[in-house]
Amino acid sequence: MPAFVELFDRYWQKLFTTAYARLESEDDAKDCVQEVFITIWTKKDHLSIPLSVPAYLFTAVRNRVFNVIHARLTQQQHLLSYISEVDTFQGSSQDGGVDELLMVIETEIALMPEQMRKIYLLSREENMSGQQIADHLSISHQTVRNQISTALKRIKDRVVRYQTGG
């Protein structure tokens, strides 16, 4: 335990600064660094660090940062896809409507049943595959596919109602 505390005290700020420089989000940077230390703590009995400790830590944080950036890009692609679908229904998007549309989508996600919301967010924000989600939640892959399909239909229906004033 003292070794872990020493490691944490010595490297946390440097790792956070590195993550923050790329992510420009305090919360995301903190999460990345915390995940690295959680992994070290949970795997402390059988963790093998082939490189130097600092190299391992910075590599682990860098990989977590890349995962966050990838998740952000995926989320943006999904949003653009939603907007594109709405544009086909509406002809063109309204001025300033993107922020409102985001709020409509986020509200619909918040209104989903807990299991559906959890599956949808793991899929879209954590970029997990259907099988990874199924394994993570101990449910069938088909259940994951059904829940994601239903979630997307709910979002699409809500966006269409928003665009048509319903």
C-alpha positions in Angstrom: 0.0 0.0 0.0 2.7 2.6 0.8 4.3 1.9 -2.6 1.0 2.6 -4.4 0.5 5.8 -2.4 4.1 6.9 -3.3 3.4 6.0 -7.0 0.1 7.9 -7.0 1.6 11.0 -5.2 4.7 11.1 -7.5 2.9 10.7 -10.9 -0.7 11.8 -10.6 -0.2 15.5 -11.4 2.2 14.8 -14.3 -0.2 12.2 -15.8 -3.2 14.5 -15.3 -1.3 17.4 -17.0 -0.4 15.2 -20.0 -4.0 13.9 -20.3 -5.5 17.4 -19.9 -3.2 18.9 -22.6 -4.8 16.5 -25.2 -8.4 16.3 -23.9 -8.9 19.9 -22.7 -11.4 18.5 -20.2 -10.6 18.3 -16.5 -13.1 15.6 -15.9 -12.0 13.4 -18.8 -8.3 13.9 -17.9 -9.0 13.0 -14.2 -11.0 9.9 -15.3 -8.2 8.7 -17.6 -5.6 9.0 -14.8 -7.9 7.4 -12.2 -8.6 4.5 -14.5 -4.9 3.8 -14.8 -4.4 3.8 -11.1 -7.5 1.7 -10.5 -6.1 -0.9 -13.0 -2.8 -0.9 -11.2 -4.5 -1.4 -7.8 -6.9 -4.1 -9.0 -4.1 -6.0 -10.8 -1.3 -5.3 -8.3 -0.8 -9.0 -7.5 -0.1 -10.1 -11.0 0.8 -6.9 -12.9 4.0 -7.1 -14.9 5.5 -3.9 -16.1 8.0 -4.6 -18.9 9.1 -1.0 -19.2 10.1 1.5 -16.6 7.3 2.5 -14.3 7.0 6.1 -15.7 6.9 4.8 -19.3 4.2 2.3 -18.4 2.1 5.0 -16.7 2.4 7.5 -19.5 1.7 4.9 -22.1 -1.4 3.7 -20.2 -2.7 7.3 -19.9 -2.0 8.0 -23.5 -4.0 4.9 -24.5 -6.9 6.0 -22.3 -6.7 9.5 -23.9 -6.9 7.9 -27.3 -9.9 5.9 -26.3 -11.7 9.1 -25.1 -10.9 10.9 -28.3 -12.1 8.0 -30.3 -15.3 7.9 -28.3 -15.8 11.6 -28.8 -15.3 11.2 -32.6 -17.8 8.3 -32.7 -20.3 10.4 -30.7 -19.9 13.3 -33.1 -20.4 10.9 -36.1 -23.6 9.6 -34.6 -24.8 13.1 -33.9 -24.0 14.1 -37.5 -25.9 11.0 -38.7 -28.9 12.1 -36.6 -28.8 15.6 -38.0 -28.5 14.2 -41.5 -31.6 12.1 -41.0 -33.5 15.0 -39.6 -32.4 17.1 -42.6 -33.9 14.6 -44.9 -37.2 14.9 -43.1 -37.1 18.7 -42.7 -35.3 19.8 -45.9 -32.7 21.8 -43.9 -31.9 22.3 -40.3 -33.1 25.5 -38.6 -30.7 28.1 -37.4 -29.4 27.4 -33.9 -31.3 24.1 -33.9 -28.3 21.9 -33.4 -28.0 22.8 -29.6 -31.8 22.2 -29.2 -31.5 19.0 -31.2 -28.7 17.8 -28.9 -30.9 18.6 -25.9 -33.8 16.7 -27.4 -31.5 13.7 -28.0 -30.0 13.8 -24.6 -33.4 14.1 -23.0 -34.7 11.1 -24.9 -31.6 9.1 -23.8 -32.3 10.1 -20.2 -35.9 8.9 -20.5 -34.9 5.4 -21.6 -35.3 2.5 -19.2 -32.2 2.1 -17.2 -31.0 -1.1 -19.0 -31.6 0.3 -22.4 -29.8 3.6 -21.6 -26.9 1.7 -20.1 -26.6 -0.5 -23.2 -27.0 2.5 -25.6 -24.3 4.5 -23.7 -21.9 1.6 -23.6 -22.3 1.2 -27.3 -22.1 4.9 -28.4 -20.0 6.6 -25.7 -17.7 3.8 -24.6 -17.6 2.4 -28.2 -18.1 -1.2 -27.0 -19.2 -3.9 -29.4 -22.4 -5.7 -28.9 -20.6 -8.8 -27.7 -18.5 -6.8 -25.3 -21.6 -5.2 -23.8 -23.3 -8.6 -23.6 -20.3 -10.0 -21.7 -20.0 -6.9 -19.5 -23.7 -7.0 -18.5 -24.0 -10.8 -18.5 -26.9 -10.7 -21.1 -27.3 -12.2 -24.5 -25.9 -10.5 -27.6 -29.4 -10.5 -29.1 -30.7 -8.6 -26.2 -28.0 -6.0 -26.7 -28.9 -5.7 -30.4 -32.6 -5.4 -29.6 -32.1 -2.7 -27.0 -29.8 -0.7 -29.3 -32.2 -0.9 -32.1 -35.1 0.2 -29.9 -33.0 3.0 -28.4 -32.1 4.3 -31.9 -35.8 4.1 -33.0 -36.9 6.1 -29.9 -34.3 8.8 -30.6 -35.2 8.9 -34.3 -38.9 9.2 -33.5 -38.3 11.9 -30.9 -36.1 13.9 -33.3 -38.8 13.6 -36.0 -41.5 14.8 -33.6 -39.3 17.7 -32.5 -38.7 18.7 -36.2 -42.3 18.5 -37.1 -43.4 20.4 -34.0 -45.0 17.4 -32.3 
